[in-house]
């Protein structure tokens, strides 16, 4: 094992918070996709042109849902790793203190 390895759990938690914020804002954007949907009646003379692009808002909504989940997963993994590092560090410190 190398003596040069260190993990900054504070930075891991900070990064997890940033990923959670990204998930939040992507979720907000996802909520806006319904605002760009348009019916054929609303499109009027452009209804035939609209037909080709009708699936786009749903597609973007689906991709944003996936992005929200991915960001939340990354945040969760970072928090889990930070907690594990801290728990292991505390356990090792206790072992060292009790042995010596």
Backbone torsions as a table, in degrees:
resi	resn	phi	psi	omega
1	UNK	NA	142.6	-177.4
2	UNK	-92.5	147.6	177.4
3	UNK	-83.6	-7.2	-175.9
4	UNK	-88.1	-6.2	-176.5
5	UNK	-83.2	133.6	172.0
6	UNK	-148.4	149.9	178.8
7	UNK	-121.8	130.4	177.8
8	UNK	-97.3	98.8	-178.3
9	UNK	-69.3	-27.7	175.9
10	UNK	-63.2	-42.4	179.0
11	UNK	-68.5	-34.7	177.1
12	UNK	-64.0	-41.9	178.9
13	UNK	-67.9	-38.6	176.6
14	UNK	-61.3	-44.8	178.7
15	UNK	-64.2	-39.1	178.3
16	UNK	-61.5	-40.7	177.6
17	UNK	-63.0	-40.9	178.7
18	UNK	-63.5	-41.1	177.9
19	UNK	-66.0	-37.1	175.7
20	UNK	-64.0	-40.1	177.4
21	UNK	-64.7	-40.0	177.3
22	UNK	-61.2	-41.9	178.2
23	UNK	-61.2	-42.1	179.2
24	UNK	-59.6	-50.5	-176.4
25	UNK	-68.6	-34.6	174.7
26	UNK	-65.7	-36.5	175.6
27	UNK	-64.3	-39.4	176.1
28	UNK	-61.9	-44.4	178.5
29	UNK	-62.7	-39.2	179.1
30	UNK	-59.6	-38.9	179.2
31	UNK	-65.6	-18.3	-178.8
32	UNK	-89.4	-9.9	-175.6
33	UNK	-66.1	-30.2	179.8
34	UNK	-66.6	-22.2	179.6
35	UNK	-70.2	-15.6	179.8
36	UNK	-102.5	1.1	175.8
37	UNK	-73.4	145.1	-176.8
38	UNK	-141.5	137.8	176.9
39	UNK	-85.3	164.4	177.5
40	UNK	-60.8	-36.0	178.8
41	UNK	-64.0	-43.0	178.9
42	UNK	-66.3	-32.8	-178.2
43	UNK	-73.6	-23.5	178.6
44	UNK	59.2	-124.0	-177.0
45	UNK	-67.8	-13.7	179.7
46	UNK	-94.9	10.9	-175.5
47	UNK	-57.3	-40.9	-179.8
48	UNK	-66.1	-39.7	177.5
49	UNK	-67.2	-36.7	-179.0
50	UNK	-64.6	-34.4	-175.6
51	UNK	-50.5	-41.0	-177.9
52	UNK	-65.0	-31.1	-174.0
53	UNK	-103.7	2.4	-178.7
54	UNK	-56.5	-37.6	-179.0
55	UNK	-73.4	-12.7	-173.2
56	UNK	-57.5	-49.2	-179.5
57	UNK	-60.2	-40.0	177.9
58	UNK	-64.8	-39.7	178.5
59	UNK	-63.6	-46.7	179.3
60	UNK	-63.0	-41.8	177.9
61	UNK	-58.3	-45.7	179.4
62	UNK	-63.1	-43.4	179.8
63	UNK	-65.9	-38.5	178.1
64	UNK	-65.6	-37.5	176.5
65	UNK	-61.1	-41.4	177.3
66	UNK	-64.5	-39.8	-179.5
67	UNK	-66.2	-40.8	177.5
68	UNK	-59.1	-48.1	-179.7
69	UNK	-61.6	-43.7	-179.7
70	UNK	-62.5	-43.6	179.0
71	UNK	-63.6	-41.9	177.9
72	UNK	-64.1	-39.8	178.2
73	UNK	-62.9	-44.4	179.5
74	UNK	-62.3	-43.8	178.4
75	UNK	-60.3	-43.6	179.7
76	UNK	-63.2	-41.4	178.9
77	UNK	-64.6	-43.1	178.8
78	UNK	-62.3	-42.9	178.4
79	UNK	-65.1	-42.2	178.2
80	UNK	-60.8	-44.4	179.8
81	UNK	-63.7	-43.5	179.5
82	UNK	-62.3	-44.5	178.9
83	UNK	-63.3	-41.4	179.3
84	UNK	-63.3	-45.5	177.0
85	UNK	-57.6	-46.4	-178.5
86	UNK	-64.4	-42.4	179.0
87	UNK	-63.6	-44.7	179.5
88	UNK	-65.5	-40.1	179.1
89	UNK	-63.0	-44.2	179.1
90	UNK	-64.4	-41.1	179.3
91	UNK	-64.3	-42.7	178.8
92	UNK	-66.1	-40.3	178.6
93	UNK	-63.2	-41.1	178.7
94	UNK	-64.5	-40.8	177.4
95	UNK	-61.9	-45.2	-179.6
96	UNK	-64.5	-41.9	-179.0
97	UNK	-67.9	-35.9	-178.5
98	UNK	-79.6	-20.9	-179.0
99	UNK	-87.8	-10.3	-171.0
100	UNK	-137.3	NA	NA
